[in-house]
Amino acid sequence: MILLSFFKKLFGSAPTVDFTTLVNKGAQIVDVRSPGEYKSGHIKGSKNIPLQELDNNLHTLNKSKPIITCCASGMRSASAKSRLLQKGFSEVYNGGGWTSLLKKLS
């Protein structure tokens, strides 16, 4: 706990993101899990683009709208966020695990 407090003071805490407002403003939710994982459950209206296929499917995303990435735990969605930022997308958020994101949107 002391170490966590130290890092928060050193780096500051990350600003909280209002995912519901982003979605209401037209944000795209990109689920980067495998098709099998996606079929087992996903956020309604999300787009399934597996992480390894992301670079080949950038044309299916609207650069003028925010993007929220999600996956099973948040690791792949963090990678997806980095890739999208590198490819010129300006407003990208890591939603973390899809079930956690779903709760935040409810």
HELIX and SHEET records of a PDB file:
HELIX    1   1 ILE A    2  PHE A   11  1                                  10    
HELIX    2   2 PHE A   19  ASN A   24  1                                   6    
HELIX    3   3 PRO A   35  LYS A   39  1                                   5    
HELIX    4   4 LEU A   51  GLU A   53  5                                   3    
HELIX    5   5 ASP A   55  THR A   60  5                                   6    
HELIX    6   6 MET A   75  GLN A   86  1                                  12    
HELIX    7   7 TRP A   98  LEU A  105  1                                   8    
SHEET    1   A 4 LYS A  47  ASN A  48  0                                        
SHEET    2   A 4 GLN A  28  ASP A  31  1                                        
SHEET    3   A 4 ILE A  67  CYS A  71  1                                        
SHEET    4   A 4 VAL A  92  GLY A  97  1                                        
END                                                                             
